Structure formats: structure tokens, C-alpha cells
């Protein structure tokens, strides 16, 4: 029996749903029940009528699923699947920052640990960050963490008074303005779309045609009629975009924009996770309870 066939059989035996992020390996995406961005997968985890959730993503995503589904078993197939951006801030640093800005609302990007989310008032993803910030009462100071480039984009879109934590995604941070200029020269006429985490956002994003979350990029791929599109984000999403629109050439702005954490999980990891119910994700109930309010606001937006 092939590993793909084993995974399908094990999903049924374990009453499991397999979720995969857009940046996962193509073969993992192809076997998943749902593929999408963090917000979409958080919603699917809640709605899927299965007792086991296997999350082919990174740890903060699996923690989010566990916080929102405390009675269900959540598995992360490889414990090495972390996140450089989530590591950019600790709960102790959040508490110190809050102490310096009493009364401020804390908006935490989903790319954070459960302990950091427990210190937040709101959570958001790149697809709803603007809407979430707009929900903060007018005039209230905002602490946005941990991605300074996404925060800069949201601050300019909303005009809100925001303090930004100095953190970034190592993959997106290296996508620079000069690469946009080179792409325009090398691919004349091709629209350029970019994730709001891209480095030097204030310089990069005004130069692109669309600023889109990964889910927004997927919708763009479904709708576009352009013969070629240049994509500025982690290259894993190109697999899905190419499947959705085979008549369009999707060219990465940087073919080296690869997140090593997102590539930790392979099919053998998924098979072993289902067979052995490993690796279980647990969030201490007090932490989960405090983080749940911020996540509920995110999912509802």
C-alpha cells in the first residue's frame, strides 16, 4: 500500500481531518481535506466534524486549533515545525510593553505563541488585520505585534495610532524593493502581487499591483486572466495557484523564498502522526482560556 493510501485509510480509522497551509509541500497539500491560510484553517478546524485534527502547518497554527477545540485531539506531525516570526516576541516582553502603554489594546498577529496570544486583546491574520484593527475603539492606543511590516501596512491603511513591535518573518523580510523593479523589467506587463509581510513594506507594497494575504492570492489565481503573474511570498503557494489556473504562468519574485519550518512535514510524518497519534499539542487551560477571547474575535471577523 502506498503512503498516500495509508494516510487515507488512517484518516478514516482515526476519525481525523487533515489541514494543510498554503506553504506546505505540494504532496501534503494534495492529500489534505482543506488547504488555506491561517484564518481559513482555524475556521475549518472548528467546523470539521472529526475527533482528531492533524495540522500540517507550524506549531502556532496547531495551538490555535487546540485553543478553539479543547475537547479534540490536535496533532502536529513534526515538532520541529516552528516559526521564526513567532519567536520574535515572548510573553514577558508583551507584559513589559503593556506596562509602558497602560490602556493600550494589544493586537497579536496569529504568528505568535499561545502564551503571547494570552496577553492580547485581539488576534488577526494578514487577511483580516485591517478589519480587526478597525474594531478597536476609536482613539485607543494600539500595540501591534510581532510583524513590523504587516503592522506598517495596517497602520497606513487605517490611519490608527499604532506602536509596532520590531519583528519580521525571515522569508518575507528579504523580499526587497529592488526585486520588484527587476521583476517589472524581466516580466513586462505581468501583475505583481505581494504579501503584506514583505520587507520594507512602505517601499515594496506601493510598487505592486495588489497586496494580498495567501488566501487572497488563491482567489486572485482563480479569477485572473493574465498570462503571467509575479508572486511575492513563500513559494509553496505556487503549487495551488498553478492547479487553480493552469493557463497562467505564476513566477516567484524570489525562488529562494522558502520557509524551512513549513517544509518540515512530509507524507511519512503525516502517516506516522495518524498511526501513532503523535505529536499531541496541548495548551495549559489557563493560557488557553485567556487566549481564546482574542482568537474568537479573529475568527468572527
C-alpha positions in Angstrom: 0.0 0.0 0.0 1.3 3.5 -0.9 1.9 6.0 1.8 -0.9 8.1 0.2 -3.3 5.2 0.5 -2.2 4.5 4.1 -2.9 8.1 5.0 -6.4 8.0 3.5 -7.2 4.8 5.4 -5.8 6.1 8.7 -7.8 9.3 8.4 -10.9 7.2 8.4 -9.8 4.9 11.2 -8.8 7.8 13.4 -11.8 10.0 12.5 -9.3 12.6 11.5 -9.3 15.7 9.3 -6.1 16.8 7.7 -5.5 20.5 7.4 -2.6 22.0 5.3 -1.3 25.5 5.0 -0.7 27.0 1.6 3.0 26.9 2.1 3.2 23.2 2.8 4.9 20.7 0.4 2.8 20.0 -2.7 2.2 16.3 -1.9 0.9 17.2 1.5 -1.5 19.8 0.1 -2.8 17.3 -2.4 -3.8 14.8 0.4 -5.3 17.4 2.7 -9.0 17.8 3.3 -8.6 21.5 3.5 -5.8 23.8 2.2 -5.7 27.5 3.1 -4.4 30.4 5.2 -4.4 30.6 9.0 -7.8 32.1 9.3 -9.5 29.7 6.9 -7.9 26.7 8.6 -8.9 27.9 12.0 -12.5 28.1 10.9 -12.3 24.7 9.2 -10.8 23.1 12.3 -13.8 24.3 14.3 -16.4 23.2 11.7 -14.9 19.8 10.8 -16.9 17.1 12.5 -13.9 14.9 13.3 -12.4 14.0 16.7 -8.8 14.3 15.5 -7.2 17.3 13.8 -3.9 16.8 12.0 -2.4 20.1 11.3 0.2 20.2 8.5 1.5 23.7 9.2 3.5 25.1 12.1 3.2 25.0 15.8 1.2 28.2 16.4 -1.4 27.0 14.0 -1.9 23.7 15.8 -2.0 25.6 19.1 -4.7 27.8 17.7 -6.7 24.7 16.7 -6.4 23.3 20.2 -7.4 26.5 21.9 -10.5 26.7 19.7 -11.3 23.0 20.0 -10.2 22.0 23.6 -12.0 18.7 23.6 -10.5 17.4 20.4 -7.1 15.8 19.8 -4.8 18.0 17.8 -1.6 16.6 16.2 1.4 18.4 14.7 3.2 15.8 12.5 6.7 17.2 13.2 7.6 19.1 16.4 10.4 21.0 14.6 7.8 22.9 12.6 8.1 26.2 14.4 8.1 29.9 13.2 10.8 32.5 13.2 8.3 35.3 13.4 6.5 33.7 16.4 9.9 33.5 18.1 10.4 37.3 17.7 8.4 38.1 20.9 7.9 36.5 24.3 5.0 36.9 26.8 7.4 38.6 29.2 8.2 41.2 26.5 4.5 41.7 25.8 3.8 42.3 29.5 6.6 44.9 29.7 5.4 46.6 26.6 1.9 46.8 28.0 3.2 48.3 31.2 4.8 51.1 29.2 1.5 51.8 27.5 -1.3 51.4 30.0 -4.7 51.2 28.5 -3.5 50.3 25.0 -5.1 47.5 23.1 -2.8 44.6 22.1 -3.4 43.2 18.6 -1.4 40.0 18.1 -0.8 38.5 14.7 -1.7 34.8 14.6 2.0 34.1 14.1 2.6 34.1 17.9 2.7 31.5 20.7 -0.3 30.6 22.7 1.3 32.4 25.7 1.7 35.6 23.7 -1.9 35.4 22.5 -3.0 35.1 26.1 -1.6 38.6 26.7 -3.6 40.0 23.7 -7.0 41.7 23.3 -7.3 40.8 19.7 -5.8 38.3 17.2 -5.7 38.7 13.5 -4.3 37.2 10.3 -3.0 39.0 7.3 -6.4 38.6 5.6 -8.4 40.4 8.3 -5.8 42.5 10.1 -7.2 45.8 8.8 -10.8 44.8 9.8 -9.6 43.7 13.3 -7.7 47.0 13.9 -10.8 48.9 12.8 -12.7 47.2 15.6 -10.5 48.7 18.3 -12.4 51.7 19.8 -11.5 55.0 18.2 -8.8 56.9 20.0 -7.4 53.9 21.8 -3.7 53.3 21.5 -2.7 50.1 19.8 0.3 47.8 20.3 0.7 45.6 17.2 2.9 42.6 17.3 5.1 41.0 16.2 5.5 41.8 12.4 6.5 45.3 11.8 5.9 45.2 8.0 2.3 43.9 8.3 1.8 46.5 11.1 3.1 49.3 8.9 0.8 48.3 6.2 -2.2 48.2 8.5 -1.3 51.5 10.1 -1.2 53.2 6.7 -4.5 51.6 5.7 -6.3 52.5 8.8 -4.7 55.7 9.9 -4.7 54.4 13.5 -2.3 55.3 16.2 -0.2 52.1 16.4 3.1 51.1 18.0 4.8 48.3 16.1 7.0 45.6 17.6 10.3 45.2 15.7 9.9 41.7 14.4 9.6 40.1 10.9 9.2 36.9 9.0 12.8 35.9 7.8 11.4 34.7 4.5 9.2 37.8 3.7 11.7 40.3 5.1 14.3 39.6 2.4 11.8 40.5 -0.4 13.1 44.0 -1.2 12.1 46.9 -3.4 14.9 46.3 -5.9 13.5 42.9 -6.7 10.2 44.5 -7.7 12.0 46.7 -10.1 13.8 43.8 -11.6 10.6 41.8 -11.9 9.0 44.7 -13.8 11.9 44.7 -16.2 12.1 40.9 -16.7 8.4 40.3 -16.9 6.9 43.3 -18.6 3.1 43.6 -18.3 2.8 40.9 -15.6 0.9 42.0 -12.5 2.9 41.8 -9.3 1.1 40.6 -6.1 2.7 40.7 -2.7 2.1 39.5 0.9 1.9 42.4 3.4 4.8 40.9 5.4 7.2 41.7 2.6 10.4 43.6 3.7 10.5 47.3 3.6 6.7 47.2 3.2 6.4 51.0 2.9 8.6 50.8 -0.2 7.6 47.4 -1.6 3.9 47.5 -1.4 3.2 50.8 -3.2 5.1 49.3 -6.2 3.0 46.2 -6.5 -0.4 45.8 -8.2 -2.2 44.0 -5.3 -1.3 43.4 -1.7 -2.9 40.1 -0.7 -2.9 37.5 2.0 -2.2 34.0 0.9 -5.9 33.3 0.8 -6.3 36.5 -1.3 -3.6 35.2 -3.6 -5.6 32.0 -4.1 -8.7 33.9 -5.0 -6.7 36.1 -7.4 -5.4 32.9 -9.1 -8.9 31.7 -9.6 -10.1 35.0 -11.1 -7.1 36.2 -13.1 -6.9 36.0 -16.9 -3.3 37.4 -17.0 -0.9 35.2 -19.0 1.7 35.7 -16.2 1.7 36.8 -12.6 4.7 37.6 -10.4 4.1 36.4 -6.8 6.0 37.8 -3.8 5.6 35.4 -0.9 6.7 31.9 0.2 6.9 29.7 -2.9 4.8 26.9 -1.5 1.6 28.7 -2.6 2.6 28.5 -6.3 1.5 24.8 -6.4 -2.0 25.6 -5.5 -2.2 28.7 -7.8 -0.9 26.7 -10.7 -3.5 24.0 -10.2 -6.3 26.6 -10.0 -5.2 28.5 -13.1 -3.1 26.2 -15.4 -3.3 28.8 -18.2 -1.4 31.4 -16.2 2.4 31.3 -15.5 3.0 32.1 -11.8 6.5 33.3 -11.3 8.0 33.7 -7.8 9.6 37.1 -7.1 12.3 35.1 -5.4 12.6 31.3 -6.0 14.6 31.1 -2.8 11.7 32.4 -0.6 11.3 29.1 1.2 10.3 28.7 4.8 12.2 25.7 6.3 9.7 25.3 9.0 6.8 24.9 6.5 8.8 22.2 4.8 9.5 20.1 7.9 6.4 18.0 7.4 6.3 15.3 4.7 4.0 12.4 3.9 5.8 10.0 6.1 5.4 12.4 9.1 1.6 12.6 8.4 1.3 8.8 8.1 3.2 8.3 11.4 1.2 11.1 13.1 -2.0 9.3 12.3 -0.7 5.8 13.0 0.8 6.7 16.4 -1.3 9.8 17.3 1.8 11.9 17.5 2.7 14.7 18.3 -0.1 15.9 20.5 -0.5 19.6 21.0 -1.7 20.7 24.4 -2.1 24.2 25.8 -2.5 24.7 29.6 -6.1 25.5 30.3 -5.4 28.9 32.0 -3.4 30.0 28.9 -6.0 28.7 26.5 -8.8 30.4 28.3 -7.0 33.8 28.2 -6.0 33.4 24.5 -9.5 32.2 23.4 -11.1 35.6 23.7 -8.6 37.2 21.2 -8.9 34.2 18.9 -12.7 34.3 19.0 -12.6 37.9 17.9 -10.3 36.9 15.0 -12.5 34.0 13.8 -15.6 36.2 14.0 -14.1 39.0 11.9 
